[in-house]
């Protein structure tokens, strides 16, 4: 076997390893229900859940509870299946959190609570304004 | 009045630019058979195209600068108070403007190519012009057979936004624009996008030479003119990427310079393949091998540039990226652009493939080509490893076409995911870049090589063991990376020293490689050993539901209450505004006026002993949206410093937190605000506490010593007209704060026989004082005192050791590549002057 063949095989092997690891480490967008199934199966993988904050009839956000030192908080999130879930976050409330129209939490179930590692906010028409203010 | 003419003129120029680029492409194509009249015609068409593009830019700038808010672009990305340098930045706030910037650079590059080439002129310019056809079509804004082609930057606001106001008054012009995205209001954002787009645009030049070479049967000759361009492109794109990283470090608050965001990756990947291509081109010049690889890498680089354009502008990234553009409905057009270039170049390569063969002999392990080829392979694998996960949204879309519902998301911890591969590739790169340079001659014999390598290896091992020992580096990957990078520096310095005696012009490679190795060391320490020093070390978590390993990385600071953080004592002194000429001024002593840029000072402002601004003076604020938070860091050794992290509140775009960084030689201390008390929210006041006192009495307000100095009658009140029967008095109370004294002046007035009370709030002592009652018989007064929570901020502080090595390395990279470009361009010029090219 020529050296270049060995080299070629090595490169292909690394490329396959890259694809396999991407497939393995890629997270997924799921609902809370699916996330719980994943967690109950003993899988500790971090997943993405897309949803909104819980609001009352007056369209006020409810369910946000801040720790006394303001360094962590919990909130109620409603996923795309309209399922409610308390989410815990060990960081201060992100700025503009209450203005967001969509929330993506990245994290996993820890016993009964969903603990977020990361919160991504989608704010209303951040770069494209639809209305004119006079 | 709506200024119709400028917009129509601009749109006309866009259409003319589009037509002239088609004419130029066809003419240059016809001219490739040595037809000089077609060539002349093509040149004129390209000159016209260039004039049009520069004209379009001028018209758009005119609209922004003159504040013609009837135009959507000016309204959406600019505003009345935007300084001129940010008016330029508003170009790249929108898609159309950034396409224009790209086209502008292409035009400049085209003009340079026209001047510097003879033989290559028609064929290379065909591709340059053809490329421009597609780019210009993106901003064309015409509708052909119900098909919208491009999005024009000259659209009127009323044509873009359906608002009722236009039904009532079609000629309505808003008084002010939305303003520039606050993220872009940074000096780096004035120079970073033009640099990045020059890098972007310049990748087409080596691509054009490669395609032209294969098309015209000059299978090898294209490399000579293309090489300096590939190096130029690698240099500018590299600088562009690093500027972006530096901007992110200074402006964003994720605590670093690289976040593996899809938009960052989309530029990193073609840069890697370009650098790989540049190396194989050099290898080819020496030995005739690696021709096919060079062609493929140069072509792939440009296709990856188009792919990254597609990723960031088609909306496919969706929520996976924070800074991709919004979808303008151009995704179809972008996809066609991409596919035409993929299919076109693939067909050409397949047809001429057999002509591209170099030598068949096996490359020896002791040849320079072998090492270059290995390096290029590692670079390509690095690119591949980033490309596959970055394209996850694309995979989802492709699977969707086949009816498979895929819900793949990017890896949860991107930094960890990418680093675990990139680290090992970087180790490989460092070793290869250190060793490869020793093969100046075609073949080194093992004995000689051993002799050459012995000293660098010994020195590198020695130096890195000392660093590992003192730096307490334990991770095996970090140890290897450090050793490899130190080896690369030592080996390249050795080469540099030997070149000093012979020919310094050949030193580009070693200087660049020293830069890269330094950058690797800088990244290793600043990212690998980045330390959050605001960590909660009490071990107590608020909720038992949190996993135990969860950490709290932030610190809560109340105003004027010191707190210990590691070796520092932190003191939050309050909110500041940045005032022209005077710098940071306490926000509590500034009152608003009708002009948002002008403020009135309500209290003498002292710097040191001298009073610099008097009460009642009007001052100019630099940006009214910005607030700065003064935080004093004190150390036991007396080395104190103050940081001013920034919060920018923009009504439309939300809140942006930017860090302030204390830079020292060995480490950066990075501090940003995570959250703060909402200044617009009325505080929760405690129940009123009443105190009955006489003038001269001392009492307590929220545990602070206060003295009732006197009671004054006042004749004027803002916003209140006093009649002849009315009376107003104000109390003057001095409160002794921790660091300074505050004057509270609550007002009591009788107007139309009704008592009115105007309380005064002193936020530094978190108290509100009201005159409740006046008792003339007893000569005393009753005050009401309410207290609340003090102002607070939450901050995160991160230490980044040795980040300066990273920035220093970038300077070496720039110098090294510049030396290399000069050398390769001289080679090309020599050949051209001999009339060979």
Boltz contact constraints between the chains, C-beta under 6 A:
constraints:
  - contact:
      token1: [A, 14]
      token2: [B, 381]
      max_distance: 6.0
  - contact:
      token1: [A, 18]
      token2: [B, 385]
      max_distance: 6.0
  - contact:
      token1: [A, 22]
      token2: [B, 388]
      max_distance: 6.0
  - contact:
      token1: [A, 22]
      token2: [B, 389]
      max_distance: 6.0
  - contact:
      token1: [A, 25]
      token2: [B, 411]
      max_distance: 6.0
  - contact:
      token1: [A, 25]
      token2: [B, 417]
      max_distance: 6.0
  - contact:
      token1: [A, 26]
      token2: [B, 408]
      max_distance: 6.0
  - contact:
      token1: [A, 26]
      token2: [B, 411]
      max_distance: 6.0
  - contact:
      token1: [A, 27]
      token2: [B, 409]
      max_distance: 6.0
  - contact:
      token1: [A, 27]
      token2: [B, 411]
      max_distance: 6.0
  - contact:
      token1: [A, 27]
      token2: [B, 412]
      max_distance: 6.0
  - contact:
      token1: [A, 28]
      token2: [B, 407]
      max_distance: 6.0
  - contact:
      token1: [A, 28]
      token2: [B, 408]
      max_distance: 6.0
  - contact:
      token1: [A, 28]
      token2: [B, 409]
      max_distance: 6.0
  - contact:
      token1: [A, 29]
      token2: [B, 407]
      max_distance: 6.0
  - contact:
      token1: [A, 29]
      token2: [B, 409]
      max_distance: 6.0
  - contact:
      token1: [A, 46]
      token2: [B, 412]
      max_distance: 6.0
  - contact:
      token1: [A, 48]
      token2: [B, 409]
      max_distance: 6.0
  - contact:
      token1: [A, 67]
      token2: [B, 542]
      max_distance: 6.0
  - contact:
      token1: [A, 69]
      token2: [B, 556]
      max_distance: 6.0
  - contact:
      token1: [A, 70]
      token2: [B, 556]
      max_distance: 6.0
  - contact:
      token1: [A, 70]
      token2: [B, 794]
      max_distance: 6.0
  - contact:
      token1: [A, 71]
      token2: [B, 552]
      max_distance: 6.0
  - contact:
      token1: [A, 71]
      token2: [B, 554]
      max_distance: 6.0
  - contact:
      token1: [A, 72]
      token2: [B, 542]
      max_distance: 6.0
  - contact:
      token1: [A, 88]
      token2: [B, 545]
      max_distance: 6.0
  - contact:
      token1: [A, 90]
      token2: [B, 546]
      max_distance: 6.0
  - contact:
      token1: [A, 90]
      token2: [B, 550]
      max_distance: 6.0
  - contact:
      token1: [A, 90]
      token2: [B, 552]
      max_distance: 6.0
  - contact:
      token1: [A, 92]
      token2: [B, 554]
      max_distance: 6.0
  - contact:
      token1: [A, 92]
      token2: [B, 674]
      max_distance: 6.0
  - contact:
      token1: [A, 92]
      token2: [B, 675]
      max_distance: 6.0
  - contact:
      token1: [A, 92]
      token2: [B, 794]
      max_distance: 6.0
  - contact:
      token1: [A, 93]
      token2: [B, 675]
      max_distance: 6.0
  - contact:
      token1: [A, 95]
      token2: [B, 655]
      max_distance: 6.0
  - contact:
      token1: [A, 96]
      token2: [B, 654]
      max_distance: 6.0
  - contact:
      token1: [A, 96]
      token2: [B, 655]
      max_distance: 6.0
  - contact:
      token1: [A, 106]
      token2: [B, 412]
      max_distance: 6.0
  - contact:
      token1: [A, 110]
      token2: [B, 547]
      max_distance: 6.0
  - contact:
      token1: [A, 113]
      token2: [B, 545]
      max_distance: 6.0
  - contact:
      token1: [A, 123]
      token2: [B, 654]
      max_distance: 6.0
  - contact:
      token1: [A, 126]
      token2: [B, 653]
      max_distance: 6.0
  - contact:
      token1: [A, 127]
      token2: [B, 326]
      max_distance: 6.0
  - contact:
      token1: [A, 128]
      token2: [B, 326]
      max_distance: 6.0
  - contact:
      token1: [A, 129]
      token2: [B, 178]
      max_distance: 6.0
  - contact:
      token1: [A, 132]
      token2: [B, 163]
      max_distance: 6.0
  - contact:
      token1: [A, 132]
      token2: [B, 174]
      max_distance: 6.0
